[in-house]
Amino acid sequence: MATDPPKVLIIGSGIAGLSAAIHFGEFSDVTVLTKSSADEGNTRYAQGGIAGVWSKNDSFEEHKKDTLAAGAGLCRESAVDICIEEGPDRIRELINWGVEFTRDPSSPNDYDLHREGGHHQRRILHAHDFTGLAIEETLIKKAKSNPRIRILENRMAVDLIMEGKLDPKPNTRELGRCLGAYSLDTTTNEITPIAADLTVIAGGGAGKVYLYTSNPDVATGDGIAMAHRAGARVANLEFMQFHPTCLYHPAAKNFLITEALRGEGAVLRNLNGHDFMRDHHEMGSLAPRYVVSQAIDLELKRSGAPHVWLDLSSMDESYFKTHFPQVQSMCEKFGIHPPRDYIPVVPAAHYLCGGILVDDWAQTSVPGLLAIGEAACTGLHGANRLASNSLLEGVVYSKRAAVRAKATLTSQELPKPPRPLPAWEFGRAVDMEEQIDIVATWREIRTLMWNYVGIVRSDRRLNRARERLALLRHEVNEDYWKFKVNRDLIELRNLLTVSELIVECAIRRKESRGLHLNVDYPTQIPEEAHDTII
């Protein structure tokens, strides 16, 4: 007797989610939920590129050494080995699917390799300076060519559907297996259940937790918050990476200045023209991101200056225009003309190195639930991400997730839901008449996180943040149950949940390591070289 093909639900449409959809689509029916358009997310804004051992002058050992050094003693070596050794094959796969990385003009058969902060070799494949967009467009086209993959735009996951909530067992808090998710159509506010044999969270990061971020508006930590509510373990959320160089201009929203510029010789200077990074690290402006961000933060606090300068004057003008057209276009839009003009830059929240804790095959602690991409904590990044390792991690773990899951999904013993999934119940909830409370609370959370849980922290600020967030939780939960949910209210709830988790992780780490700098514990302590798990 024929059986229905397995069903996979993927939440998120960035490099991890779409790569996973393509792999899972070879043997299952796949539904991809994306709360905006399919191409909107952190992936499309990744300018720099994807790191991989590509040159004969490079090696797995050197890439591993740089990754471990950036990770400040918290990388899981198995994850590092997996990503670095499997990475080149996944990059070749992207090329075969149609991604056109930039070629070396002096040797058209070879790719032009960039070098970024923390790397001792040129190993960054890029598509000029809009690599993420090139990858995203290719993956969307590839996914849409498979009739087994459906991409639902403007659909936001509200919460995961857990077996234990449908059929609760007495005297236990176990939620059991994940059976899918409730989906909100943001154009109609209709909520429907989507059943799945396997659910994959690929919902990206949580940069919007902070007041200043390079992330788009969709990055509100939804996947992490949902997984936490479903009982999944999360880890290392204290390690938020702040990109050191976002364009400082009142009209420039979220535009980051790629680190590849510093790899090509650009230098950070204070407003007096001093190359201050030489005072902080032997690699100067090419130091790892967290060192650069912390140094800029210190420089701004010390001087009261609103920004620092990025000096590109050593770079040939034609080279700059050829290799960094997006940076050139954006700067000139605001009256800045590099390389002859310095670019004003400041740090901004960029990439979350922690997330939903997974094993080497992307499995979470919840049966039937996987996590990949920025939403996951694989152990690759440790306490700080090496530049351009993120896209690499996304493609490697999306493939591994599908490889391991295939045997289970195609077996006859696949667990089935105990009964049909119930419809969403609004209960006595009423329509929200005005959004002012959401807007005000959103702004308060992001400002509080920036001021108290930013680049430099202290016990006093962290405890104050925890107390205030607890009060806000009471207010937000009250609204969540009183009013019919919409995208804004769901995002606010998730933003608050992730903020509290970040603060709790930061309070638990009694040292300074990698991206976590606490002035009350200014040194790195060997005994603290472990994950912070909630």
N, C-alpha and C positions, 0 to 999 in steps of 0.2 A: 504494500500500500504506500502511495506517495505521501510524503510528509511536507509540511510547509517549510520553506527555507528559513534559516535563522534570521532574526531581526536584530539589528544593531542601531542604537541611538547614539549619535555623536553631538555633544553640546559645544559649539564653537566652530568657526570656519577659517581659522588661521592656518599657518603652515602645518601644525600638528593635526588639527581636525580634518583638513582636506586630504592630507597625505594618508591618514588613517582611513578615511572614507574610500579612497582609491584602493587601498590594500584589502579592506574588508569587503569592498564591492566585488571582489573576485569570487567570493563564495557565499555572500549573504546579501539580504536586502538592507539598505542603509538609509537612515533619515538623519540629515544634518540640520540642527537648529541654529540659527544665527539671529541675534536680536536686532540687527540693523540690516544693511545690505551685506551680501556675502563677502565682499572685499573690504569691509570696514573692521579694523582691528589692529593690534600692535604689529602684526607681520608686515603689512603694507608700508609702515613707516620706518622699517629697519633699513637705514641707508647703507650701513657699512658693508655687510656681507655675511658669508658663511665660512667658518674656519674649517680647514681640513688639510691633512698632509698631502701636498700635491707636487711639490718641487723635489728634485733629486737632492737638493741641499738640505731638505728637512727630513724629519723622522718621527715615528710614533713616540719615541722616547722624549724627544725635545718638546713636542706638543703636550705630552703628559706632564713633563716637568713644569712647563709654564702654567698649565691648568692647576696643578697642585700648589704651586707657589701663590697663585692668585687666591685659591680657596682657603688659605691660611689654616691648614691643618684639619679641615672638616670635610674634605672631599671623600666620597666613598670610592675606593680605588677600582672596584669592579665596574662602577658606572663610568668612571673616567676611561678605563680600558675599552669598554663597550663602545662608547661614543667615538673615541679617537680611531679605533681600529675598524669599526664598521662605517664610519663617516664617509670615507672616499667612495664606497659603493653606493651609498645613498645620494651623494652628490652626482655621481654618474647617472643615477636613476633620474634625478631632476633634469639633467642635461638631455637624456633620452626622451623625457616627457615634453621637452621644448624650451626649457629655460636657457636663455642666451647670455651667458656670462661674458664679461668684457675680455676681448683678446688683447694680447701684447702687441702693440703696433710694430715693434721691431722684430717680432717673430709670431706671425699670425696663427701658427699651429699651436701656440702655447697661450695659456690664459694669463692675464695681467693680475698679479697677486699683490694685494695691499698688506701692509703691516700696521697693527694697531697696538694700543697700550697694553703692556704686559707680555706681548709676543716678542720672542727673540728671532723669529724668522718671518719671512713673507709667506703667509698661508691663507689669506682672506680672498676667496673668490667673490667677485662682485659684478653687478650689472650697472656700471657707472656708479652713481650714488643713489640709486633707487632700486636696490637689490630686492628688498622685500616686496615691492610692488610687482616686479618682474616675476618673482616666484608665485605670488598670490594669483596673478592673472593666469599663469600657466596651469596652476592646480585647479582653479575654477573651471577652466576650459576642459581639462582632463576629466574632472569629476562629472561634469554635465554631459559628457559624451557616453557615460555609462547609464543605461536605463534603470539599473538596479539602485542607483543613488538619487535620492530626491533631496534638494536643498530648500528648506523652508525659511524664507527671509522674514524679518520683522516678527519673529517668534522667540519669545524669551522663556527659558525654563524657570518655573516658579519654585518648585521643590521636587526632590526625588521621591519616587513612590516606593515605600519600603514594605516588605512582606509582613514584618512585625506589627505595622500599623493597621494592616487590613485584617489580620488574624492574630491579635495580641495574645500572648501566652501569659498565664497567671504567674505572679512572683518573678518576673524577669523583665529587664529593660532592653533585652536584645531586639534589634530591629530586623535582623535577618537579612535576606537577599534584596538587592535593588532590582525592581521590576520595570523601571522606566522613569518617566517624569511627567509632571503637569506642564503644559505649554500654554503661554499667554500670547494670543495674537494681538500685537500692540496696535494694530489698526482698528480692531473691533472690540478689544478687551474681553474677548471670549476665551475661556480656559478649557482645554481638553486634555485628557490623559493620553500618553503615547506609551504603549507597552513595548518592552524590548527584552530580548534574551540577554543582552549585554549593553550596558550604558558606559559611554566613554566621555569623561569630562575633559574638554580641551578649550575651556573658556577663557584662557589667557590670564593676565595679571590683575593688579589692583592699584595701579598708579593714581587713580582718582581719589584714593584715600587721602592724598596730600594736596595741599593748596597749589603747589607748582609741580607740574609733571609734563613729561614728554608724551604721555599716553593719550590716546583718543578718549572720547567721553564714554565709550562702552566698557572701559577697563575698571569695573567696580567690584572685582573679586567675587563674582556670583558663584563660580564653580567651587571655590574654596569654602564659601559660606554654606552652600547646599550640602557639600560632602561632610562638613563638620556637623551640621544638624542631623545628618543621616548616621552619625556615629563613626565616621572615618577619622583616623589619626592624621593630624597635621603637624608639620615640623619646620623649625628654623625660620619662622616668619619675622624674626627680629632683623633679618638680613635683607633690607630693601636697598637696592643699588640706586644711587643717585648719579645720573649721567652728568659729568662735570661741565659739559658745554652745550647749554641750550641758548638760543639766540635771545638776547635781552633787548626787547623793544615792546612798548605798550600795545602795539597792534599785532605782534607776532605771537600767535597762539600755538604752543606745544611744538615749536620747530627746533629739532636738535641739530647741532653742527657735528657731523660725523668725526669720530676719533681718527679716521684714516688721514685727516689733515695733519694731525700731530705725527702720525706715522711717516708723513711726507715732509716733515721738518717744521711744522708750525709750532710756535712757542707761546706759552701762557705768560702774560706780564701783568703786574698790577698797574694802577693808574699812573704811577710814577715811571713806568717803563721797565721796572726791575723783573728779571726772570726768576720769580720767587720759587718756582718748583725745584730749582737747584738747591734750595735751602732745606728741602724736605725728603728728597729721594735721589739716589745715584742715577736713575734713569731720567731725571728731570721731568719734562712734559710728557714723556712716554711711560711714566710710572703707571701701575695698575689703577683702575678707575677709582676705587675707594680712597686711595692715597691722594689722588688729584682732587676729588670732591671734598675731602676733609681739609686739604690745604687751601682750596679756594674759600671754603666756609670760614676757616680761621682768618684768612686774609680779609674777607669782607667784614667779619666781626671786629677785627683789630683796627681796620681803617675807617669803617663806616661807609665805605664805597658801595654803590649800588651794583657794581659788576666788575669783572676783570676783562682784560683784552686777550684776544687770540691773534697773534702776529703771524701773518703768512708772507711777509715781505721777502723771505728767502726763496719763495716758490716762483717759478716762471709763470707769467700771466697766461700764456697760451696753454701750458700744461694744466693750470688750474681750471680754465674754462672747458677743456676737453674732458678732464677726469671728474670734475665736480660741478656739473651744470645745474643741478638742483639747488645746491648751496649758493651758487652765483646768482641764480634767478631770484631766490628768496631774499638774499641780502640787497640786491639792487632794487627790489621792490620797496625796500625801506630806506633807500638812499645811501647804502653802504656799498663800497666798490672795492672788494678784495681782489688781488692781494695787496694793492697799495694802501687800502684802508684796513685798520685793525677792526676785528669783529667783537662787539660787546657780548660777553657770555656769562651765564650763571648756572649753578647746578640745579637739577630738578629730578624728582622721583622718576625712576625709569624702569627698573626690572626687579621683580621679586624672586630672590634666590631660594626661598622656602616655598612650601605649598602642601598639597595633599601627599602624604608619605606613601611611596610606592616601592615595589621591589624591582628587580632587573627586567621584569616583563610588564611593567606598568600596572600591576595589580595593587589595588588599595587594600586596606584592612576590612573592607566590606565586600562580601561575595557579590559577584555580578557587576562590580563597579571598577572601572579603570580610570586612570588619569594620566594625561600626557601634556607636553608643552609647559608653558610658564605656570600653569595651575598646579603642576606636580613638583614634588621634591624627590628627585631621583638620586641625589647625592653627587651629581656631576659638579655643581657649582660650589659646594661647601659654604664658606662664609663670604664668598665674593665670586661673582661670575667673571671669567676671562672673556674679553670682548669677542663677539661673534661666535661664541660657543652655543648660543641659545637656539638659533635656527638649526644648527647641527643636531642638538638634542631633540628638537621637535621631529625631524625626519627619521632619526634613528629609532626613537621609542615608538613612533607610530607604526613602523614596520614590525618591531618586536611584539607590540601589543597584538597585532593581527596574527603573527606566526604562532604565538602561544595559544591564542583563543581559538584558532581554527579547529583544533582537535576536539575541543569541548563543544563548540557550536555545531559541528557537523555530526556529533554522536547521537545515538538514540536515547541517551540518558539525560538529555538537557532538561533541567528543572523547569517546570511550567508554573505560571501564576496559580495560586490556590483557587481563584475565581476571577471573573472579569473585573478589570480595574474600574473602580467607582468614578462617577462624574464628580467634578469639583463642586463643593457646596459653599455658597456664599453665606449661608445662615442668615443672621439678622444684620449683616453688614449693609451699609448704605453708601450711596455715591458720595465721593469727596467733592465738596462744593468749591473749595479753594486750595491752592497749592502752597500758600505762604509758609505754613509750618514745615513742609518738606524742604523748601528752598532755604529757610533760615537754619534748620538743623543740619542740612548738607554742608552749608558754609561753615557752621560752627565746628563740625567734626573735622573738616579738612584744615581749617585754621589751627585747631587744637593739635592735630597730628603734626603739622609743620613746625609749630612752635615748641612742642614738648617731646615729640618722638621723631625728630628729624635727623640730620646728619650727626649732630653731637647731642648726647643725652645725659641725664643725671637721674638719680633715684627720686629726688624731689619732684622733678618734672614728670617722670613716668608715673609715680603714684597719684599725682594730681590728675593726669590724663585718665588713669583708671577710674578714679572716683567720679569724674565728670561724665565719662562714657557710660558708666553704670546708671547714672540719672537719665541720660538720653535714651538708654535702652528701654527704660520703663515707658518713656513717652512714645518712642517709636513702636513698641509692641502694642501699646494701647491703640494707636492709630491703625496698626496692621489688622487687628481683630475688629475694629469698629467700622472701618471703611472697606469698600470693595477695592481689591488690589489693582494697581496699574503699574506700568513700568517704573515710574518715579518712586513709588512707595516700595516696590520690591528692591530696587537698586539701593535705596536709602537703608533698608533693613540689612542688606548684604554688606554694604559699606561699613555700617556700624559693627556688624559681627566681625569682619576682618580687622577693623581697627582695634577692637578689644583683644583679638588673638595676637596681633602684632605687639601690643602693649604687654600682654601676659608673657609672651616669649622673651621680650626685652627685659622685663623685671626678673625673670628666672636666670638670665645669664649674668653671672657675677664676675665679669671681666670685660676687656675690650678686645675684640677679635674681628678682623675683616671689616665688614660694613657696620658693625655694631661698636660704637665708641661711647663709653660711659665714663664721664670725668671722675666718678666716685670709685671706679675700678679701672685705672688707666693702663694696666698692663695685661698681656696675654698670659693666661694661667694654664699650664699643661693639663691639670686635672679637669679643666673645663672643656677639653677637646671632645665633646660629644654633642649629639643632636639635642635640640630642645623640642620635646614631643608633647603634644596636648591631645 
